Amino acid sequence: MQANLQWLDDPEVFRVNQLPAHSDHHYYHDTAEFKTGSRFIKSLNGAWRFNFAKTPAERPVDFYQPDFDATDFDTIQVPGHIELAGYGQIQYINTLYPWEGKIYRRPPYTLNQDQLTPGLFSDAADNTVGSYLKTFDLDDAFKGQRIIIQFQGVEEALYVWLNGHFIGYAEDSFTPSEFDLTPYIQDQGNVLAVRVYKRSTAAFIEDQDMFRFSGIFRDVNILAEPASHITDLDIRPVPNANLKSGELNITTKVTGEPATLALTVKDHDGRVLTSQTQTGSGSVTFDTMLFDQLHLWSPQTPYLYQLTIEVYDADHQLLEVVPYQFGFRTVELRDDKVIYVNNKRLVINGVNRHEWNAHTGRVISMADMRADIQTMLANNINADRTCHYPDQLPWYQLCDEAGIYLMAENNLESHGSWQKMGAIEPSYNVPGDNPHWLAAVIDRARSNYEWFKNHPSIIFWSLGNESYAGEDIAAMQAFYKEHDDSRLVHYEGVVYTPELKDRISDVESRMYEKPQNIVAYLEDNPTKPFLDCEYMHDMGNSLGGMQSYNDLIDKYPMYQGGFIWDFIDQALFVHDPITDQDVLRYGGDFDDRHSDYEFSGDGLMFADRTPKPAMQEVKYYYGLHK
């Protein structure tokens, strides 16, 4: 198969040769590697050779050939944004598409046109291109194994070659993309070529309120899989009605040769609670395990059990060890139309959190993530909406450990397709009811579910943000309901299409709704509990009216709290030659017209993670309903 540039123009082509999404578990050769690191993972982070092209027509066409002369290429750091490395245009924009007012462009298969638009992005003057090259050798532990490459985040369209052979294509900037390199891998001198386009048809459904970057902005790893390997782990801990006992069901997917799987579950103190052995390949399911004297997971006591599965070959040689922490908890929407977690009414003291670092943009570190967790705990914040995309893989484990509820959101926002300068005008809304966009958004729901399905911190799946609503989003909800009965589903945009409210969202979710309007809803025989998915827009000297929302919590059980917009400013440090100081710059400060200017600065913290005075209000009022 050869790469096709026209895939950029087609919403029905969003993954080619990409491996199926799976659980986010780690695997090691033995337990000693839990501390030293797995021999089965090799990071390709660091310096890559790089070429920047302003348009697809200017790209180095054959750069992926092993004998290509790349002496004129620059060097770029991975992970990193192309724009922050000095190429292209830094641009922030809120609701509109970034090309509006410059290029006429509409989503394919809309406006009564049942066709593609040739050259929509593949021959576009505003579609910058990054061509990356990396040479690597295989470590001894990798030789003779199945070799997978994992890109944890690439914005926005990704083509991959190895040693001159086309490997695959992927979109969906914020979920991992994996490809099998095995047919073309060499022990030494491998040439990995990656081409990243800033825009494809995915741009119509990745129109989030954020700086618009491109490039390989999350980790890149080479993974080796032993002869028998657990590719997926599905953990189903279910408390009984008394919340004192429960059962655990675990299913794995094993690739390669049939293997023996030895499972052990320990409590937080390391005591063995149960063990079991199963043999097989493909889908391997363990017998139901019963638990007495459960410790429930909650924000107050985020109790995690330790699962370990050892994989042995036919000669009982240990091939790999898979550890995973999991928790028991319940999430229920009862007949009284109130959400309960572990038999207690749910109160969300939440924030919306973009991933951000003032120096590196959406390239954030473990230190950044841990600092955010500590800030949340210190200020009585008990919930995070991953606005408006899946976060880096470690974030979900950190929230499990800290007891932070998660609303795990899909990478979906098509704001510019239905709201124009404040007016609701969905004439070319996508995904809408459009069958040509259905597979792409279902794939995004599937990826979000598969990667993060085992995390007790996730109590809501969120279908996306500000994308209006239609049959395609209803189908996303149906996907989650079919696969997961342990969580609820959230979506705000159905407020504009009330005829779909019985099929989309378990909650009445609104943005920036006035307290008196919430009261009117709650006193009018409502059908769903109410949740503010965005409120208290913390821009300028905002956040002075928290008490009026807090009072609703005490008066109306169906009012379940909300998520403040938002947690941290999106701003970048720039050196000012006049003052000779590093200063923070916001939307509109980079000659990036058009712009929503300081709308990028509406966080509870400045972009350098310094809390604003408003954080004091949050700590006080959120502390009243811990």
C-alpha positions, 0 to 999 in steps of 0.5 A: 500500500502507498500513502495517499495525500488525498486522505487529508480531504476525506473524513471517512479516511482517518486510520490506515493500518493503525492498530486497535485501541486497547487498555493503557496497561504497562508490561515488564519482563519481571517484577524487578523492572517495576522500579528500573523500567521495562526492557520492552519500551524504548523512547524515541524522544529527543532530537529528530531531523526536520524539514518545514514546508509552508504548503503540501506542494513544497514538502520533500516528497521522497524524504522517507527513502533510506538513501534520501539526502537530509543534510539540509534538514534542521533539528527539532526536539520531540515532543514539541510543537512545530510553531514553538520551535520557530516555524509557522504561525502561533495562533490562538482562536476560540470558536471560529475555524482558523481559516475563516475570513481568508479561505472559503472552506466547508466540511465535505458532504455538507450543504447538499453536496454528496461529494468531496472537495479535491485539494481541500487540505491536500493542496491548501495554502494554509496547510503547513507540513513537518517532515521528521526523520529518526534513525535507531537501532534495536536493543537486544531485548527487541530483536526477534520480537514483534515491534510496535511504534506508539505515538501518544499525540500528534497534531493533526494528520500523521503518515509513517514510513519505516526503511522506505516502506509505508506503515500507516496513517492516523488522525485524532490528535489526542489519543495514541496511534500505534502501528506494527513495524515488524515486517520492515524492522532491521536490527540496525540502521532503521530510518523512521520517517514521519510526515505531519500535516497541520490540517486535514478534515479532522480540523473540522472536529478539532475546533477547540478553544486553544492555541492551534499547534501542530507536530509530534507533541507527546511521547514516541516509543518503540514497544517490543512484544514477547511471544505471548503478550497481553494486548488488552485488559478489561477489569470489571470490579462491581460492588454488591448493593450492600457496598461491603462485598463485590465481585471482580471479572477480568478478561484479557486479549492475548496475542501470539502463542497460547500462554498461562496467565497467573493472576494475583490480587493484593490489597493496599497493604500487599496481602494476597486476596485471590489468585487464579490461573488460566491458559489460552490465547485470544480472549482469555477470561478469568473466573469471577472472583468474590470479595468480602470487606470491600474498601471503596474508591472515593475522593475521600479514600481513593483505595486501590487494589493491586492486580498482577498477571504473569504470562508464562510460555509452554515451558513455564518461562516467564515472558511478561508481567502486567501490573494494574491498580483498580478500585471498586465504586458505584455510580448510579442515576436513581429514580429520584433523578439524583446521581449517587457515588457509593450511595452518597449524593454526588457533588462536583467541585470541578474544573475544566483543565487544558493541558498547558505549560507556559514554555512548551504549550501542550507539551507538559511534564509529569512535574506539571501534572503532579503540581496540578493534582496538588493544587486541586487537592489543596483547594478542595477541587474534586473533579476534572473535565478533560477539556476538550480531548483525552489527556496524557496517559499518566493523568488518569492514574494520578487521578485514581491515586489522588481521588479526583473524579474525571469526566473523560471527554472525547476529542471532539469540537466542531464549534465553527460549523454551527455557531457563527459570531454568536448566532446558532446556524448549523447549516453545515454542522458536523458530525450532525446527522451526516453518515460520512462523519459517523465512523470518525466520531465513533472511532474517537469514542471507541479510542477514549473508552478502550484506553481509559476503561479501567480507571475508577476515577472516571465517572462520566464519559463526555461525548465532546464539546460544543458540536451541536447534536444529531444522530452521529452524537446519539450513536456515540452515546449508544456506543458507550451505553453498549460497552459500559454500564458502570458510568454515566454519559455527558453532553451539553450540546443537546440543549440545542436539539431537545428532540434528542434529549432522551437519547443523548446525555444522562444529565441536563448540562449547560454552560454559564447558566444563570442561577435563577434559570437553573432554579426554574429548570429544577422546579419544573418537574425536570427529567434529569439532574443538572450539571454546569459543565462550564461556569464561573468563567474566570476571566479578569476579576471574575468568580465573585458569584460562587455563593449563588451556585453553592446555595443551589447545592443545599436546596436542590438535590438534583443540582450536582455542582459543576466545572469552573472554566477553567483551571489554567491560562493558556499563555506563552512566555516570550522574551521582551527585548524592551524590558529584557524580561520574559513576559506572558503573551496571550491570543492576539499577541503573535500577529495571529489575526483574527483572534479572541485575544485574552479569552486564552487567559481565563484560568484559576492560575496564570500560565506559570501556575501561580494561583490567582486571587480567585482561587481563594473563593474556590477553596472556600466554597468548594470546601463547604461540600467536600 
